[in-house]
């Protein structure tokens, strides 16, 4: 497989080569946009805008030795912020309303959600974002640094702190469960 | 122990929480790819995504609950799900399913039970009416074919009972290949075959041989659960609410602000309602009503929100009394909630009930609202200094009225005032108030006030304005001006009002202030979060954020702050090409 640096260089000279980069990353960016927005339509908008902007700014793209994908993630992240600007952020729809008993089931389903996911939900947004980029999107420290516009060393520090806070949150949850059982 | 080793287990658990995402539909992917290639070769930077939206919009709408179900399931199961999952893994509240029906006795099957078909989900859901402009039923089915290389998936809608029972009113089919898969089909009611209003239509699905002369059937699905009442065939432009859902923002939390009646015990919940207002109406209103009847009495309430033409979701924050809950986090079975969508007819200044289809039982209880959103320093066309005040209002009627905006310093007469006409039901308007703040010292606290005559009362809102926060020399910064708790006992909502000051330098064409908030109460484990963003213009200004919910506590120094609230505000600049800068300034509170 052609290495990414030369593929990017070729795409800069020959826009047709951009398709190869598109094929390589479109599913990942689409999945990222879905996870961040929770809506397919919105994710489709984010993907189209991301690749459109990447194509139109190829000449300005500077290869930093990480990956082209990191740049795409950065653009997609900006697009998601744009979406948030255009409409108030709301909880994604979870199903159809039919009866009050469903409400109980919904609430129960939430309560039973995996503890780690719940703890992750309770972290600060900036902690959550860096953890998601690392463990959900599987980006490297260098790539996350490019997405968040900070150094990879700073990413490592943020990750370590976020993991520490997550662990603390999990311990707190466990203590609450034990307390409930005791009572 | 290295950090990696220390958190190895945690890292693995984190990976398992990764929400599943749908693969991009191949047709969509190829089309976007082709458009990009065409754009590249033509060197024309724009391409249009909207045709794809039309094609995939309804499908995506159908997929939202399924997507969430996949997400939920992956969280619960911690493992990957195959494209087709047996129904025992489905959460009943999210996606309805049926047990595969026994195959037709007359059918010739190859090696049972290798072939199967299931009706997974539909839009509208069973029980919701068809007709009245909603003439297409979208259905997603899951299937697995082992007996042949390919088969025909056929779906049909037929009259369920009465003299016309069995009469087929719509069919749709598709070829499916060997193995598991899902297929979405639409069935249209358009045409002469549509029966009379009031009958019930039943759906069935069948996997049959491609050359079906022999009537060979591999699997069937469908039951009386999959039926829809048929409404009259009317104006296709009527509005509708495709789905609505009560969704608590985590465990409801006791609300103890001290601003409600002493001893009152209330809980916070959020209700998300999706709507679709189309056709003839530019504006409308969604009303959410709720009630509880017990042996000892009843309790009820309602809240409404203005909507504009199109589709979207509204989150209603509610304060519900403790009686509504059987225990913490569980609503009592007797609680009923219902929704209504109304379109606004400007010719008659009246609302028309669009959903449910019967006439509204009672007039909507729309509350009139008036809020100052932001205040900026600006200039008029002649270069004179002004305060640019952005307000948001919502009214019961669209008749012409006016708002009065004033800047006050505590003396009887305002420093400056201006009247601005308003005509719409709901709008954001920016009004310039001529005033030179350089005449005041930085430590002066002024007040921007806005008033509007409502139907029965005068509506009013005000915003504190520290002169220094607008005339100071901070550049590319955002800062906290004040925070206060607001309880609307009529609407049953509570919010925290956060006032921010900012200054975005002229080096940027525009900018945005985003905020993420998270709140949790350690004592109950409850919590919630959210965020948003507001576009801003270069210059100095004051901005108001409304954060739903939250108990207010008083710290040792007497300052009041929502308990367990973390707020992160980011200022970003935007260049001429629309791209955002890195974070110019981050304000984290507390």
HADDOCK unambig.tbl for C-alpha pairs under 7 A between the chains (distance, minus, plus):
assign (segid A and resid 15 and name CA) (segid B and resid 40 and name CA) 5.61 0.50 0.50
assign (segid A and resid 16 and name CA) (segid B and resid 37 and name CA) 6.07 0.50 0.50
assign (segid A and resid 16 and name CA) (segid B and resid 40 and name CA) 6.80 0.50 0.50
assign (segid A and resid 19 and name CA) (segid B and resid 33 and name CA) 6.71 0.50 0.50
assign (segid A and resid 19 and name CA) (segid B and resid 37 and name CA) 6.91 0.50 0.50
assign (segid A and resid 27 and name CA) (segid B and resid 23 and name CA) 6.74 0.50 0.50
assign (segid A and resid 27 and name CA) (segid B and resid 24 and name CA) 6.40 0.50 0.50
assign (segid A and resid 30 and name CA) (segid B and resid 24 and name CA) 6.89 0.50 0.50
assign (segid A and resid 31 and name CA) (segid B and resid 21 and name CA) 5.23 0.50 0.50
assign (segid A and resid 31 and name CA) (segid B and resid 22 and name CA) 6.90 0.50 0.50
assign (segid A and resid 34 and name CA) (segid B and resid 21 and name CA) 6.36 0.50 0.50
assign (segid A and resid 35 and name CA) (segid B and resid 19 and name CA) 6.62 0.50 0.50
assign (segid A and resid 35 and name CA) (segid B and resid 21 and name CA) 6.73 0.50 0.50
assign (segid A and resid 39 and name CA) (segid B and resid 64 and name CA) 6.56 0.50 0.50
assign (segid A and resid 40 and name CA) (segid B and resid 60 and name CA) 5.87 0.50 0.50
assign (segid A and resid 41 and name CA) (segid B and resid 57 and name CA) 6.85 0.50 0.50
assign (segid A and resid 41 and name CA) (segid B and resid 60 and name CA) 6.43 0.50 0.50
assign (segid A and resid 52 and name CA) (segid B and resid 36 and name CA) 6.99 0.50 0.50
assign (segid A and resid 56 and name CA) (segid B and resid 45 and name CA) 6.38 0.50 0.50
assign (segid A and resid 78 and name CA) (segid B and resid 580 and name CA) 6.77 0.50 0.50
assign (segid A and resid 84 and name CA) (segid B and resid 532 and name CA) 5.47 0.50 0.50
assign (segid A and resid 84 and name CA) (segid B and resid 533 and name CA) 5.87 0.50 0.50
assign (segid A and resid 85 and name CA) (segid B and resid 532 and name CA) 6.20 0.50 0.50
assign (segid A and resid 85 and name CA) (segid B and resid 533 and name CA) 4.34 0.50 0.50
assign (segid A and resid 85 and name CA) (segid B and resid 534 and name CA) 5.53 0.50 0.50
assign (segid A and resid 85 and name CA) (segid B and resid 535 and name CA) 6.80 0.50 0.50
assign (segid A and resid 88 and name CA) (segid B and resid 532 and name CA) 5.52 0.50 0.50
assign (segid A and resid 89 and name CA) (segid B and resid 530 and name CA) 6.55 0.50 0.50
assign (segid A and resid 89 and name CA) (segid B and resid 531 and name CA) 5.95 0.50 0.50
assign (segid A and resid 89 and name CA) (segid B and resid 532 and name CA) 5.59 0.50 0.50
assign (segid A and resid 90 and name CA) (segid B and resid 315 and name CA) 6.56 0.50 0.50
assign (segid A and resid 93 and name CA) (segid B and resid 65 and name CA) 6.77 0.50 0.50
assign (segid A and resid 94 and name CA) (segid B and resid 65 and name CA) 5.37 0.50 0.50
assign (segid A and resid 94 and name CA) (segid B and resid 68 and name CA) 5.97 0.50 0.50
assign (segid A and resid 94 and name CA) (segid B and resid 94 and name CA) 6.51 0.50 0.50
assign (segid A and resid 95 and name CA) (segid B and resid 65 and name CA) 4.86 0.50 0.50
assign (segid A and resid 95 and name CA) (segid B and resid 94 and name CA) 4.86 0.50 0.50
assign (segid A and resid 95 and name CA) (segid B and resid 95 and name CA) 6.99 0.50 0.50
assign (segid A and resid 95 and name CA) (segid B and resid 245 and name CA) 6.53 0.50 0.50
assign (segid A and resid 96 and name CA) (segid B and resid 243 and name CA) 5.51 0.50 0.50
assign (segid A and resid 96 and name CA) (segid B and resid 244 and name CA) 5.67 0.50 0.50
assign (segid A and resid 96 and name CA) (segid B and resid 245 and name CA) 5.46 0.50 0.50
assign (segid A and resid 97 and name CA) (segid B and resid 243 and name CA) 6.67 0.50 0.50
assign (segid A and resid 97 and name CA) (segid B and resid 244 and name CA) 4.97 0.50 0.50
assign (segid A and resid 97 and name CA) (segid B and resid 245 and name CA) 4.08 0.50 0.50
assign (segid A and resid 97 and name CA) (segid B and resid 246 and name CA) 6.42 0.50 0.50
assign (segid A and resid 100 and name CA) (segid B and resid 333 and name CA) 6.06 0.50 0.50
assign (segid A and resid 100 and name CA) (segid B and resid 335 and name CA) 6.26 0.50 0.50
assign (segid A and resid 100 and name CA) (segid B and resid 336 and name CA) 6.19 0.50 0.50
assign (segid A and resid 101 and name CA) (segid B and resid 333 and name CA) 6.14 0.50 0.50
assign (segid A and resid 102 and name CA) (segid B and resid 93 and name CA) 5.77 0.50 0.50
assign (segid A and resid 103 and name CA) (segid B and resid 246 and name CA) 6.05 0.50 0.50
assign (segid A and resid 103 and name CA) (segid B and resid 247 and name CA) 6.93 0.50 0.50
assign (segid A and resid 104 and name CA) (segid B and resid 330 and name CA) 5.38 0.50 0.50
assign (segid A and resid 104 and name CA) (segid B and resid 331 and name CA) 6.04 0.50 0.50
assign (segid A and resid 105 and name CA) (segid B and resid 93 and name CA) 6.39 0.50 0.50
assign (segid A and resid 106 and name CA) (segid B and resid 93 and name CA) 6.75 0.50 0.50
assign (segid A and resid 106 and name CA) (segid B and resid 247 and name CA) 6.93 0.50 0.50
assign (segid A and resid 107 and name CA) (segid B and resid 248 and name CA) 6.46 0.50 0.50
assign (segid A and resid 107 and name CA) (segid B and resid 329 and name CA) 6.65 0.50 0.50
assign (segid A and resid 107 and name CA) (segid B and resid 330 and name CA) 6.95 0.50 0.50
assign (segid A and resid 110 and name CA) (segid B and resid 250 and name CA) 6.87 0.50 0.50
assign (segid A and resid 113 and name CA) (segid B and resid 75 and name CA) 6.68 0.50 0.50
assign (segid A and resid 113 and name CA) (segid B and resid 76 and name CA) 6.26 0.50 0.50
assign (segid A and resid 114 and name CA) (segid B and resid 75 and name CA) 5.94 0.50 0.50
assign (segid A and resid 114 and name CA) (segid B and resid 76 and name CA) 5.90 0.50 0.50
assign (segid A and resid 116 and name CA) (segid B and resid 13 and name CA) 6.74 0.50 0.50
assign (segid A and resid 116 and name CA) (segid B and resid 14 and name CA) 6.72 0.50 0.50
assign (segid A and resid 116 and name CA) (segid B and resid 17 and name CA) 6.99 0.50 0.50
assign (segid A and resid 117 and name CA) (segid B and resid 17 and name CA) 5.58 0.50 0.50
assign (segid A and resid 124 and name CA) (segid B and resid 518 and name CA) 6.68 0.50 0.50
assign (segid A and resid 125 and name CA) (segid B and resid 516 and name CA) 6.62 0.50 0.50
assign (segid A and resid 135 and name CA) (segid B and resid 14 and name CA) 6.27 0.50 0.50
assign (segid A and resid 135 and name CA) (segid B and resid 15 and name CA) 5.17 0.50 0.50
assign (segid A and resid 136 and name CA) (segid B and resid 15 and name CA) 5.93 0.50 0.50
assign (segid A and resid 136 and name CA) (segid B and resid 18 and name CA) 5.10 0.50 0.50
assign (segid A and resid 149 and name CA) (segid B and resid 582 and name CA) 6.67 0.50 0.50
